[in-house]
Amino acid sequence: MALSTIRRAPSGLASDSQTRIFAVESKLAEMFSNLYSRGGCEQAIKIGLELAADAELNKSGRLWLYMAAAYGQQHAALVRAGNADDAALASSRNRALEAVRNAVSLDPAENLPAFRMLYDRTDTARPRGESDLVIFFGDPDFDRILLPPSHGDAI
């Protein structure tokens, strides 16, 4: 989605077209930056939910790519902590899956390769630290969307 087509600003964002584009890009950059800071997934999710509340921004594949990564990090943190209840684990997993579906449906050419890198633990070309969705590797719902056809019955 071209950000220049966005007309209305969510609360806290400017309404002038150029200023709005800059503000949205700044929020997305802040979201991305949080994905690389310890515990930043919660802040990334907060920013993402604010942006996703806007009907136009909700159509951004990049927003949903970042949301999927943040929910994947959140889920991995819950698993590492070892004290998360089943409802919290299911929630973070389902939100990650929904974000993956949204991102892939909005921009498959850009998002599928990125997701495959973040997901496939067998990918030897995956840069160190880029593992936001590895926690879900082998989950049939994620496999159907993210694994290339050579992995079996994926789409």
N, CA, C and O of each residue as an XYZ file, in Angstrom:
620
protein
N       0.846     -1.172      0.000
C       0.000      0.000      0.000
C       0.889      1.232      0.000
O       1.820      1.322      0.800
N       0.620      2.164     -0.869
C       1.358      3.414     -0.873
C       0.837      4.292      0.253
O      -0.361      4.560      0.343
N       1.737      4.730      1.099
C       1.299      5.551      2.222
C       0.733      6.887      1.766
O       0.013      7.541      2.521
N       1.044      7.299      0.553
C       0.502      8.557      0.065
C      -1.007      8.488     -0.148
O      -1.651      9.526     -0.300
N      -1.581      7.290     -0.163
C      -3.030      7.166     -0.342
C      -3.790      7.257      0.967
O      -5.021      7.270      0.967
N      -3.082      7.320      2.077
C      -3.733      7.383      3.386
C      -4.301      8.779      3.596
O      -3.603      9.776      3.415
N      -5.567      8.843      3.978
C      -6.216     10.139      4.114
C      -6.471     10.556      5.557
O      -6.308     11.730      5.889
N      -6.862      9.635      6.416
C      -7.208      9.990      7.784
C      -6.110      9.530      8.733
O      -5.518      8.465      8.555
N      -5.857     10.342      9.728
C      -4.829      9.982     10.707
C      -5.466      9.356     11.932
O      -6.485      9.840     12.424
N      -4.855      8.256     12.438
C      -5.330      7.747     13.722
C      -4.997      8.759     14.805
O      -4.180      9.655     14.591
N      -5.616      8.625     15.950
C      -5.384      9.583     17.023
C      -3.895      9.725     17.294
O      -3.168      8.734     17.349
N      -3.456     10.941     17.461
C      -2.060     11.193     17.752
C      -1.190     11.385     16.517
O      -0.022     11.752     16.644
N      -1.729     11.146     15.326
C      -0.953     11.336     14.106
C      -1.478     12.550     13.351
O      -2.667     12.866     13.410
N      -0.590     13.218     12.648
C      -0.925     14.440     11.933
C      -1.905     14.171     10.792
O      -1.993     13.043     10.306
N      -2.638     15.193     10.364
C      -3.600     15.014      9.292
C      -3.087     15.522      7.951
O      -3.548     15.035      6.919
N      -2.164     16.471      7.909
C      -1.570     16.932      6.661
C      -0.925     15.734      5.961
O      -0.241     14.937      6.604
N      -1.136     15.605      4.661
C      -0.720     14.414      3.918
C       0.761     14.065      4.090
O       1.087     12.942      4.476
N       1.650     15.002      3.809
C       3.082     14.721      3.927
C       3.494     14.475      5.365
O       4.299     13.587      5.645
N       2.944     15.258      6.271
C       3.258     15.080      7.686
C       2.742     13.737      8.167
O       3.390     13.055      8.962
N       1.575     13.367      7.681
C       0.992     12.086      8.066
C       1.850     10.925      7.581
O       2.097      9.978      8.328
N       2.301     10.995      6.337
C       3.155      9.935      5.802
C       4.406      9.810      6.662
O       4.816      8.703      7.013
N       5.004     10.931      6.995
C       6.197     10.908      7.840
C       5.878     10.308      9.209
O       6.651      9.508      9.736
N       4.745     10.692      9.778
C       4.370     10.183     11.102
C       4.135      8.677     11.067
O       4.558      7.962     11.975
N       3.469      8.194     10.030
C       3.214      6.753      9.906
C       4.529      6.017      9.711
O       4.770      4.998     10.357
N       5.379      6.522      8.829
C       6.683      5.888      8.615
C       7.497      5.885      9.904
O       8.194      4.913     10.196
N       7.416      6.957     10.671
C       8.130      7.023     11.952
C       7.607      5.971     12.919
O       8.388      5.323     13.616
N       6.293      5.798     12.966
C       5.694      4.784     13.849
C       6.113      3.378     13.413
O       6.433      2.537     14.252
N       6.110      3.124     12.104
C       6.541      1.815     11.612
C       8.023      1.580     11.912
O       8.416      0.469     12.270
N       8.839      2.615     11.767
C      10.266      2.490     12.090
C      10.463      2.227     13.582
O      11.324      1.437     13.970
N       9.667      2.890     14.412
C       9.741      2.662     15.856
C       9.327      1.228     16.189
O       9.937      0.571     17.033
N       8.296      0.766     15.521
C       7.838     -0.606     15.706
C       8.951     -1.584     15.332
O       9.247     -2.510     16.087
N       9.560     -1.380     14.178
C      10.651     -2.230     13.703
C      11.819     -2.211     14.684
O      12.382     -3.256     15.013
N      12.172     -1.034     15.142
C      13.277     -0.889     16.093
C      13.006     -1.667     17.377
O      13.910     -2.294     17.930
N      11.777     -1.628     17.845
C      11.412     -2.357     19.058
C      11.567     -3.861     18.893
O      11.794     -4.568     19.875
N      11.449     -4.355     17.678
C      11.611     -5.784     17.442
C      13.050     -6.231     17.694
O      13.316     -7.424     17.834
N      13.967     -5.281     17.751
C      15.377     -5.601     17.970
C      15.867     -5.173     19.351
O      17.072     -5.136     19.597
N      14.956     -4.856     20.236
C      15.362     -4.529     21.603
C      14.743     -5.549     22.558
O      13.636     -6.038     22.331
N      15.457     -5.852     23.602
C      15.005     -6.865     24.564
C      13.635     -6.463     25.128
O      13.462     -5.375     25.676
N      12.681     -7.368     24.977
C      11.335     -7.117     25.484
C      10.547     -6.104     24.672
O       9.450     -5.713     25.072
N      11.082     -5.677     23.550
C      10.430     -4.646     22.741
C       9.191     -5.112     22.014
O       8.457     -4.300     21.450
N       8.947     -6.415     22.019
C       7.781     -6.911     21.290
C       6.479     -6.322     21.845
O       5.544     -6.065     21.087
N       6.418     -6.110     23.148
C       5.184     -5.560     23.743
C       4.940     -4.139     23.246
O       3.803     -3.774     22.944
N       5.989     -3.340     23.160
C       5.843     -1.976     22.649
C       5.515     -2.010     21.157
O       4.704     -1.214     20.683
N       6.139     -2.921     20.416
C       5.838     -3.051     18.988
C       4.368     -3.419     18.791
O       3.709     -2.883     17.899
N       3.856     -4.323     19.609
C       2.443     -4.711     19.521
C       1.550     -3.513     19.823
O       0.556     -3.284     19.133
N       1.900     -2.757     20.844
C       1.101     -1.575     21.206
C       1.033     -0.584     20.041
O      -0.043     -0.091     19.701
N       2.178     -0.298     19.440
C       2.218      0.624     18.298
C       1.417      0.036     17.135
O       0.636      0.738     16.493
N       1.616     -1.247     16.874
C       0.920     -1.898     15.773
C      -0.584     -1.881     15.928
O      -1.308     -1.659     14.957
N      -1.060     -2.113     17.134
C      -2.506     -2.073     17.368
C      -3.065     -0.675     17.141
O      -4.170     -0.518     16.622
N      -2.299      0.335     17.531
C      -2.717      1.721     17.284
C      -2.835      1.975     15.783
O      -3.818      2.557     15.323
N      -1.833      1.539     15.024
C      -1.854      1.752     13.578
C      -2.946      0.912     12.916
O      -3.624      1.388     12.005
N      -3.122     -0.328     13.365
C      -4.101     -1.223     12.750
C      -5.535     -0.767     12.984
O      -6.442     -1.193     12.268
N      -5.750      0.085     13.967
C      -7.094      0.597     14.233
C      -7.579      1.511     13.121
O      -8.779      1.758     13.001
N      -6.666      2.013     12.311
C      -7.010      2.866     11.176
C      -7.311      1.981      9.967
O      -6.497      1.132      9.603
N      -8.462      2.174      9.351
C      -8.908      1.316      8.252
C      -7.922      1.300      7.086
O      -7.735      0.255      6.463
N      -7.299      2.413      6.781
C      -6.344      2.466      5.672
C      -5.022      1.807      6.045
O      -4.454      1.055      5.253
N      -4.540      2.084      7.234
C      -3.269      1.501      7.667
C      -3.385      0.002      7.856
O      -2.401     -0.724      7.720
N      -4.578     -0.462      8.168
C      -4.832     -1.875      8.361
C      -4.542     -2.665      7.085
O      -4.431     -3.890      7.128
N      -4.423     -1.986      5.970
C      -4.155     -2.618      4.673
C      -2.663     -2.667      4.352
O      -2.281     -2.985      3.226
N      -1.831     -2.359      5.322
C      -0.383     -2.361      5.111
C       0.203     -3.735      5.406
O       0.162     -4.201      6.545
N       0.743     -4.376      4.391
C       1.391     -5.662      4.581
C       2.589     -5.563      5.513
O       2.865     -6.488      6.278
N       3.296     -4.447      5.450
C       4.462     -4.262      6.317
C       4.048     -4.194      7.782
O       4.724     -4.753      8.646
N       2.943     -3.512      8.065
C       2.430     -3.454      9.435
C       2.188     -4.871      9.953
O       2.584     -5.196     11.072
N       1.544     -5.714      9.151
C       1.212     -7.066      9.595
C       2.446     -7.964      9.654
O       2.488     -8.894     10.459
N       3.445     -7.705      8.820
C       4.719     -8.420      8.932
C       5.338     -8.150     10.300
O       5.765     -9.077     10.989
N       5.385     -6.888     10.687
C       5.946     -6.513     11.985
C       5.099     -7.062     13.136
O       5.638     -7.483     14.160
N       3.777     -7.057     12.967
C       2.907     -7.593     14.020
C       3.152     -9.092     14.199
O       3.217     -9.575     15.330
N       3.287     -9.825     13.107
C       3.555    -11.259     13.203
C       4.869    -11.506     13.936
O       4.948    -12.381     14.799
N       5.895    -10.738     13.594
C       7.187    -10.891     14.263
C       7.053    -10.588     15.758
O       7.613    -11.302     16.590
N       6.321     -9.543     16.093
C       6.149     -9.168     17.505
C       5.385    -10.244     18.272
O       5.765    -10.599     19.388
N       4.311    -10.765     17.680
C       3.561    -11.828     18.356
C       4.390    -13.107     18.461
O       4.275    -13.836     19.446
N       5.220    -13.385     17.460
C       6.113    -14.535     17.542
C       7.107    -14.376     18.682
O       7.365    -15.325     19.423
N       7.665    -13.178     18.824
C       8.584    -12.907     19.934
C       7.860    -13.032     21.267
O       8.401    -13.589     22.223
N       6.640    -12.517     21.331
C       5.859    -12.598     22.564
C       5.613    -14.065     22.932
O       5.759    -14.453     24.091
N       5.245    -14.862     21.951
C       4.975    -16.277     22.205
C       6.247    -16.986     22.689
O       6.203    -17.759     23.647
N       7.364    -16.724     22.033
C       8.632    -17.347     22.435
C       8.999    -16.949     23.862
O       9.493    -17.776     24.628
N       8.759    -15.687     24.223
C       9.060    -15.227     25.587
C       8.181    -15.940     26.602
O       8.653    -16.303     27.680
N       6.909    -16.145     26.275
C       6.002    -16.865     27.168
C       6.472    -18.309     27.353
O       6.450    -18.832     28.467
N       6.893    -18.943     26.276
C       7.377    -20.320     26.355
C       8.653    -20.380     27.202
O       8.792    -21.255     28.056
N       9.585    -19.444     26.962
C      10.839    -19.414     27.734
C      10.584    -19.198     29.223
O      11.268    -19.779     30.066
N       9.599    -18.363     29.544
C       9.292    -18.079     30.945
C       8.770    -19.325     31.649
O       8.961    -19.500     32.853
N       8.115    -20.180     30.888
C       7.663    -21.454     31.430
C       6.471    -21.401     32.359
O       6.069    -22.428     32.904
N       5.904    -20.238     32.550
C       4.778    -20.144     33.476
C       3.520    -19.558     32.835
O       2.594    -19.145     33.533
N       3.497    -19.526     31.503
C       2.339    -18.976     30.810
C       1.202    -19.991     30.800
O       1.424    -21.195     30.673
N      -0.007    -19.487     30.937
C      -1.141    -20.401     30.866
C      -1.477    -20.693     29.404
O      -1.033    -19.991     28.495
N      -2.254    -21.724     29.205
C      -2.604    -22.157     27.854
C      -3.326    -21.067     27.066
O      -3.135    -20.941     25.856
N      -4.149    -20.285     27.748
C      -4.897    -19.227     27.066
C      -3.953    -18.152     26.511
O      -4.138    -17.686     25.387
N      -2.955    -17.765     27.286
C      -1.993    -16.754     26.825
C      -1.181    -17.285     25.649
O      -0.931    -16.559     24.687
N      -0.770    -18.545     25.726
C      -0.015    -19.151     24.623
C      -0.870    -19.247     23.362
O      -0.402    -18.932     22.268
N      -2.101    -19.673     23.509
C      -3.002    -19.781     22.358
C      -3.270    -18.412     21.749
O      -3.336    -18.278     20.527
N      -3.423    -17.407     22.583
C      -3.689    -16.061     22.103
C      -2.529    -15.529     21.274
O      -2.738    -15.014     20.175
N      -1.306    -15.650     21.789
C      -0.163    -15.123     21.042
C       0.044    -15.910     19.746
O       0.387    -15.325     18.719
N      -0.158    -17.216     19.783
C      -0.026    -18.039     18.577
C      -1.073    -17.637     17.539
O      -0.750    -17.450     16.366
N      -2.322    -17.507     17.972
C      -3.403    -17.170     17.044
C      -3.248    -15.774     16.472
O      -3.563    -15.544     15.304
N      -2.771    -14.850     17.272
C      -2.549    -13.487     16.765
C      -1.399    -13.459     15.769
O      -1.454    -12.731     14.778
N      -0.361    -14.246     16.024
C       0.749    -14.338     15.067
C       0.250    -14.926     13.750
O       0.581    -14.424     12.676
N      -0.538    -15.975     13.836
C      -1.073    -16.611     12.632
C      -1.963    -15.651     11.850
O      -1.876    -15.579     10.624
N      -2.811    -14.921     12.553
C      -3.680    -13.937     11.892
C      -2.848    -12.857     11.206
O      -3.159    -12.447     10.088
N      -1.799    -12.401     11.870
C      -0.937    -11.374     11.280
C      -0.221    -11.914     10.048
O      -0.087    -11.202      9.053
N       0.240    -13.160     10.100
C       0.875    -13.785      8.932
C      -0.119    -13.834      7.776
O       0.206    -13.450      6.653
N      -1.318    -14.303      8.053
C      -2.338    -14.378      6.996
C      -2.611    -13.007      6.388
O      -2.686    -12.869      5.167
N      -2.759    -11.995      7.238
C      -3.021    -10.639      6.744
C      -1.879    -10.161      5.861
O      -2.107     -9.673      4.754
N      -0.653    -10.301      6.347
C       0.515     -9.808      5.608
C       0.662    -10.511      4.265
O       0.927     -9.871      3.248
N       0.491    -11.826      4.266
C       0.645    -12.593      3.027
C      -0.464    -12.262      2.043
O      -0.212    -12.168      0.842
N      -1.683    -12.085      2.527
C      -2.776    -11.760      1.608
C      -2.625    -10.348      1.030
O      -3.025    -10.099     -0.107
N      -2.055     -9.435      1.804
C      -1.895     -8.058      1.337
C      -0.700     -7.873      0.412
O      -0.762     -7.069     -0.519
N       0.381     -8.598      0.651
C       1.591     -8.415     -0.148
C       2.441     -9.691     -0.139
O       3.486     -9.742      0.510
N       1.988    -10.716     -0.860
C       2.711    -11.984     -0.827
C       4.130    -11.889     -1.384
O       5.034    -12.545     -0.866
N       4.343    -11.098     -2.412
C       5.676    -11.015     -3.029
C       6.725    -10.504     -2.046
O       7.860    -10.981     -2.047
N       6.359     -9.552     -1.220
C       7.291     -9.012     -0.234
C       7.346     -9.851      1.034
O       8.423    -10.069      1.588
N       6.204    -10.318      1.493
C       6.133    -10.911      2.823
C       6.427    -12.401      2.895
O       6.977    -12.862      3.896
N       6.081    -13.167      1.874
C       6.360    -14.600      1.948
C       7.850    -14.900      2.115
O       8.207    -15.704      2.977
N       8.731    -14.288      1.326
C      10.165    -14.568      1.525
C      10.651    -14.164      2.920
O      11.453    -14.873      3.529
N      10.175    -13.046      3.415
C      10.580    -12.606      4.759
C      10.073    -13.574      5.813
O      10.814    -13.945      6.723
N       8.822    -13.984      5.699
C       8.262    -14.923      6.668
C       8.967    -16.274      6.616
O       9.228    -16.885      7.652
N       9.269    -16.731      5.418
C       9.955    -18.022      5.309
C      11.297    -17.978      6.020
O      11.693    -18.950      6.663
N      11.997    -16.857      5.910
C      13.269    -16.706      6.596
C      13.065    -16.709      8.114
O      13.854    -17.313      8.841
N      12.027    -16.047      8.593
C      11.763    -15.955     10.029
C      11.195    -17.251     10.611
O      11.195    -17.437     11.828
N      10.715    -18.139      9.755
C       9.975    -19.326     10.191
C      10.757    -20.632     10.066
O      10.778    -21.432     11.002
N      11.386    -20.850      8.945
C      11.967    -22.149      8.621
C      13.285    -22.372      9.349
O      14.314    -21.817      8.964
N      13.254    -23.175     10.391
C      14.472    -23.423     11.184
C      15.510    -24.206     10.405
O      16.663    -24.268     10.831
N      15.145    -24.810      9.272
C      16.112    -25.555      8.466
C      16.826    -24.664      7.458
O      17.734    -25.125      6.766
N      16.436    -23.414      7.364
C      17.023    -22.484      6.402
C      18.409    -22.050      6.883
O      18.529    -21.258      7.818
N      19.440    -22.567      6.246
C      20.817    -22.256      6.658
C      21.228    -20.846      6.252
O      22.234    -20.335      6.743
N      20.470    -20.212      5.368
C      20.787    -18.851      4.946
C      20.170    -17.804      5.871
O      20.411    -16.609      5.700
N      19.377    -18.241      6.845
C      18.707    -17.303      7.756
C      19.755    -16.594      8.605
O      20.567    -17.244      9.263
N      19.739    -15.259      8.591
C      20.698    -14.524      9.424
C      20.502    -14.829     10.908
O      19.380    -15.036     11.370
N      21.593    -14.852     11.631
C      21.533    -15.113     13.066
C      20.610    -14.092     13.737
O      20.692    -12.896     13.461
N      19.755    -14.563     14.598
C      18.846    -13.674     15.322
C      17.527    -13.435     14.626
O      16.600    -12.900     15.233
N      17.420    -13.818     13.366
C      16.156    -13.626     12.633
C      15.319    -14.893     12.764
O      15.282    -15.721     11.853
N      14.656    -15.033     13.890
C      13.936    -16.274     14.170
C      12.579    -16.030     14.828
O      12.104    -16.856     15.609
N      11.971    -14.913     14.515
C      10.751    -14.513     15.209
C       9.619    -15.521     15.136
O       8.780    -15.571     16.036
N       9.578    -16.322     14.084
C       8.477    -17.278     13.930
C       8.929    -18.727     14.047
O       8.108    -19.634     13.906
N      10.204    -18.966     14.300
C      10.721    -20.335     14.416
C       9.980    -21.122     15.489
O       9.837    -22.339     15.374
N       9.515    -20.456     16.513
C       8.783    -21.113     17.605
C       7.565    -21.876     17.083
O       7.102    -22.821     17.721
N       7.048    -21.467     15.922
C       5.865    -22.103     15.352
C       6.208    -23.138     14.279
O       5.306    -23.753     13.710
N       7.500    -23.339     13.995
C       7.901    -24.261     12.934
C       7.313    -25.648     13.196
O       7.431    -26.192     14.294
N       6.685    -26.200     12.174
C       6.034    -27.501     12.304
C       4.553    -27.407     12.627
O       3.844    -28.411     12.562
N       4.076    -26.224     12.971
C       2.641    -26.020     13.213
C       1.942    -26.094     11.851
O       2.251    -25.304     10.959
N       1.013    -27.026     11.681
C       0.392    -27.214     10.359
C      -0.256    -25.953      9.782
O      -0.236    -25.757      8.566
N      -0.824    -25.104     10.626
C      -1.454    -23.877     10.118
C      -0.413    -22.923      9.535
O      -0.647    -22.315      8.490
N       0.716    -22.790     10.193
C       1.792    -21.950      9.674
C       2.437    -22.613      8.454
O       2.743    -21.942      7.468
N       2.643    -23.935      8.524
C       3.250    -24.661      7.405
C       2.477    -24.429      6.113
O       3.078    -24.175      5.069
N       1.154    -24.512      6.174
C       0.326    -24.362      4.968
C       0.537    -23.014      4.296
O       0.432    -22.901      3.075
N       0.829    -22.010      5.078
C       1.009    -20.669      4.522
C       2.457    -20.411      4.127
O       2.722    -19.815      3.083
N       3.391    -20.856      4.954
C       4.767    -20.381      4.839
C       5.768    -21.307      4.169
O       6.757    -20.834      3.610
N       5.543    -22.594      4.210
C       6.536    -23.478      3.603
C       6.354    -23.536      2.093
O       5.229    -23.596      1.595
N       7.452    -23.518      1.380
C       7.336    -23.622     -0.084
C       6.814    -24.998     -0.480
O       6.933    -25.949      0.292
N       6.248    -25.112     -1.652
C       5.661    -26.381     -2.092
C       6.611    -27.577     -1.999
O       6.147    -28.710     -1.869
N       7.901    -27.360     -2.061
C       8.851    -28.478     -1.982
C       8.855    -29.147     -0.622
O       9.412    -30.234     -0.470
N       8.231    -28.506      0.384
C       8.161    -29.089      1.726
C       6.955    -30.015      1.892
O       6.705    -30.505      2.993
N       6.215    -30.257      0.830
C       5.067    -31.169      0.954
C       3.778    -30.522      0.550
O       3.666    -29.970     -0.544
N       2.794    -30.586      1.432
C       1.459    -30.128      1.058
C       1.204    -28.663      1.378
O       0.049    -28.283      1.567
N       2.240    -27.817      1.449
C       2.050    -26.383      1.666
C       1.445    -25.766      0.413
O       1.514    -26.346     -0.670
N       0.857    -24.595      0.567
C       0.233    -23.925     -0.579
C       1.263    -23.399     -1.538
O       0.911    -22.807     -2.558
